Amino acid sequence: MKFCSLASSSSGNSYYISTDDGISVLVDVGVSAKNIEQLLADIGQTAATLSALLITHEHQDHIKGIGTLARRYHLPVYATEGTWAAIDAKVGNLAETQKVRLPKSSFVLGNLTIDYLATKHDANEPVAYILQDKEQKISLLTDTGVLNSEMIGKLYNSDLIAIEANHDETMLFHGRYSYPLKKRISSDYGHLSNRACGQGLLEMIGAKTRHVVLTHLSRENNLPSLAHQCVKNTLLAGHLTGSIKLWVADALGASANIQI
């Protein structure tokens, strides 16, 4: 399987995952369709070969390019019933056959098995995704204020874990955001801090885990070097860094381009 971050910040998010048998998906399309086309071209791919779009929730930094991309390439868009209720009017005219409600359990696209679980975020039925091809497993968890036992259990022992490290707590609380916005970001329905991300990884990393990608960094309240160092220090303290490659996804541009 392959993973590549195309965009990852509070301004826009999109992640490319593919299998060796030709199935490929985007998790979220939070930048324009034009940007997605160029970013895919940068890694030798094209939107014309995508199998589906998987949407985590309805916030603009996750859905900006969905409508245009889905119409242009006739792609099915998978989201929860709650997310569809929130985005239906925002994505423009899509054929009903393209509006796919997530089934109650995991589903299959070709050889790719896709599972999902609820996250804790101020959105209407947000989810994280777990994608498996044979014995390989990629998990992507973003936009959640807390980690619970179900999240940790589902993501445990993934070959690759892409997880939110949104903010540094000191930068957030001493920054220029309003107090209500600071409270929202740091709440149980907001975003994971670098510290919370690292602590969660201590319980998610298993014997198979080889890659951890830090995603959705705030441009205002975090720094790539700070996120990397904080999580690295936490993993070092837990004696978990020996065989693990720790990546930080770029805000815009192909990064963490990984073959597992």
MARSE-409696 format. One record per residue (C-alpha): residue in three letters; x, y, z. Coordinates in steps of 0.05 Angstrom, whole numbers, padded with zeros to 5 digits, always signed. Last residue first. Layout:
<sites>
ALAXYZ
...
</sites>
This chain:
<sites>
ILE+00091+00003+00063
GLN+00106+00055+00009
ILE+00108+00125+00037
ASN+00102+00195+00009
ALA+00103+00234+00075
SER+00096+00297+00034
ALA+00061+00321-00029
GLY+00048+00395-00023
LEU+00007+00439+00023
ALA+00011+00442+00099
ASP+00067+00391+00099
ALA+00058+00325+00137
VAL+00107+00312+00194
TRP+00140+00243+00193
LEU+00165+00196+00247
LYS+00198+00132+00222
ILE+00191+00076+00274
SER+00241+00020+00285
GLY+00274+00044+00349
THR+00225+00098+00370
LEU+00181+00062+00421
HIS+00220+00063+00487
GLY+00162+00098+00522
ALA+00205+00158+00540
LEU+00230+00158+00468
LEU+00158+00158+00443
THR+00143+00219+00485
ASN+00206+00254+00463
LYS+00190+00240+00390
VAL+00120+00267+00399
CYS+00145+00333+00428
GLN+00203+00338+00379
HIS+00160+00327+00317
ALA+00106+00375+00339
LEU+00157+00429+00356
SER+00195+00421+00290
PRO+00131+00424+00250
LEU+00109+00487+00287
ASN+00043+00497+00323
ASN-00010+00548+00342
GLU-00021+00592+00280
ARG-00006+00544+00223
SER-00044+00490+00260
LEU-00017+00420+00245
HIS-00068+00375+00212
THR-00023+00313+00209
LEU+00034+00277+00244
VAL+00052+00215+00204
VAL+00074+00152+00242
HIS+00109+00096+00204
ARG+00134+00027+00221
THR+00079-00003+00264
LYS+00078-00079+00259
ALA+00099-00092+00332
GLY+00046-00045+00358
ILE+00038+00031+00365
MET-00031+00052+00389
GLU-00020+00057+00464
LEU+00042+00101+00463
LEU+00011+00136+00404
GLY-00043+00165+00449
GLN+00009+00199+00493
GLY+00043+00229+00433
CYS-00022+00257+00405
ALA-00043+00285+00472
ARG+00023+00322+00478
ASN+00022+00350+00408
SER-00049+00374+00421
LEU-00110+00338+00394
HIS-00167+00380+00366
GLY-00236+00403+00387
TYR-00294+00363+00415
ASP-00261+00346+00482
SER-00241+00419+00486
SER-00174+00450+00468
ILE-00196+00478+00401
ARG-00263+00503+00429
LYS-00231+00535+00490
LYS-00180+00572+00447
LEU-00237+00596+00402
PRO-00277+00621+00463
TYR-00214+00658+00489
SER-00201+00693+00423
TYR-00140+00672+00383
ARG-00078+00715+00389
GLY-00032+00663+00421
HIS-00012+00650+00493
PHE-00062+00594+00502
LEU-00049+00563+00434
MET+00027+00570+00435
THR+00030+00538+00504
GLU-00015+00480+00484
ASP+00023+00464+00421
HIS-00029+00449+00368
ASN-00057+00402+00317
ALA-00019+00336+00324
GLU-00071+00295+00286
ILE-00055+00223+00268
ALA-00032+00184+00208
ILE-00015+00114+00233
LEU+00022+00067+00185
ASP+00032-00008+00193
SER-00027-00007+00241
ASN-00015-00042+00307
TYR-00071-00008+00345
LEU-00116+00038+00305
LYS-00181+00003+00322
GLY-00162-00007+00395
ILE-00138+00064+00405
MET-00202+00093+00374
GLU-00246+00047+00415
SER-00208+00061+00480
ASN-00217+00136+00474
LEU-00175+00192+00445
VAL-00197+00264+00456
GLY-00211+00328+00418
THR-00216+00295+00350
ASP-00202+00324+00282
THR-00156+00271+00251
LEU-00148+00196+00253
LEU-00120+00159+00192
SER-00103+00085+00197
ILE-00064+00045+00146
LYS-00063-00031+00151
GLN-00026-00084+00111
GLU-00043-00158+00121
LYS-00089-00164+00060
ASP-00104-00092+00041
GLN-00132-00054+00100
LEU-00158+00017+00108
ILE-00179+00047+00176
TYR-00217+00112+00173
ALA-00235+00166+00224
VAL-00306+00193+00232
PRO-00348+00255+00243
GLU-00423+00249+00258
ASN-00444+00323+00252
ALA-00384+00364+00273
ASP-00355+00392+00337
HIS-00306+00335+00343
LYS-00300+00269+00381
THR-00287+00215+00330
ALA-00332+00158+00308
LEU-00303+00096+00275
TYR-00288+00072+00205
ASP-00272+00010+00166
ILE-00248+00003+00094
THR-00227-00063+00063
LEU-00187-00054-00002
ASN-00185-00112-00052
GLY-00238-00081-00097
LEU-00271-00028-00054
VAL-00298-00065+00007
PHE-00341-00045+00066
SER-00336-00043+00142
SER-00399-00040+00184
LYS-00463+00001+00187
PRO-00455+00024+00115
LEU-00427+00093+00099
ARG-00477+00133+00058
VAL-00457+00140-00015
LYS-00475+00202-00052
GLN-00449+00187-00122
THR-00511+00147-00141
GLU-00553+00208-00123
ALA-00519+00246-00178
LEU-00483+00307-00152
ASN-00505+00380-00158
GLY-00469+00425-00110
VAL-00423+00406-00054
LYS-00450+00453-00001
ALA-00524+00434-00001
ASP-00508+00361+00013
ILE-00453+00377+00063
ALA-00488+00376+00131
ALA-00539+00321+00119
TRP-00485+00282+00084
THR-00442+00286+00146
GLY-00498+00259+00189
GLU-00511+00201+00142
THR-00437+00184+00144
ALA-00393+00197+00084
TYR-00371+00163+00020
VAL-00367+00202-00045
PRO-00371+00162-00110
LEU-00329+00192-00166
HIS-00354+00215-00234
TYR-00287+00247-00251
ARG-00308+00320-00261
ARG-00369+00314-00217
ALA-00331+00284-00158
LEU-00274+00333-00164
THR-00319+00394-00169
GLY-00363+00373-00110
ILE-00307+00350-00064
GLY-00259+00409-00071
LYS-00273+00447-00006
ILE-00293+00386+00036
HIS-00241+00377+00091
ASP-00218+00448+00106
GLN-00291+00468+00098
HIS-00316+00428+00157
GLU-00365+00372+00139
HIS-00334+00309+00167
THR-00287+00250+00152
ILE-00300+00244+00077
LEU-00277+00185+00035
LEU-00271+00199-00040
ALA-00272+00139-00087
SER-00237+00096-00139
LEU-00187+00147-00164
THR-00158+00133-00233
ALA-00181+00198-00266
ALA-00153+00238-00207
THR-00084+00225-00234
GLN-00019+00198-00205
GLY+00055+00210-00215
ILE+00068+00241-00147
ASP+00068+00313-00172
ALA+00008+00296-00217
LEU-00032+00281-00154
LEU-00014+00349-00126
GLN-00033+00382-00191
GLU-00101+00349-00195
ILE-00114+00362-00121
ASN-00097+00436-00129
LYS-00146+00442-00187
ALA-00199+00406-00147
SER-00192+00459-00093
VAL-00167+00442-00023
GLY-00202+00403+00033
VAL-00214+00340-00006
ASP-00220+00287+00048
VAL-00190+00216+00049
LEU-00173+00206-00024
VAL-00177+00136-00052
SER-00139+00088-00096
ILE-00150+00016-00118
GLY-00099-00007-00170
ASP-00077-00075-00145
ASP-00016-00050-00108
THR-00062-00010-00063
SER-00072+00064-00057
ILE-00079+00119-00005
TYR-00079+00194-00018
TYR-00092+00244+00038
SER-00127+00311+00035
ASN-00132+00368+00085
GLY-00140+00444+00079
SER-00130+00508+00118
SER-00124+00478+00188
SER-00067+00438+00160
SER-00051+00377+00118
ALA-00050+00376+00042
LEU-00027+00322-00006
SER-00006+00271+00047
CYS+00017+00207+00013
PHE+00004+00134+00031
LYS+00020+00072-00011
MET+00000+00000+00000
</sites>
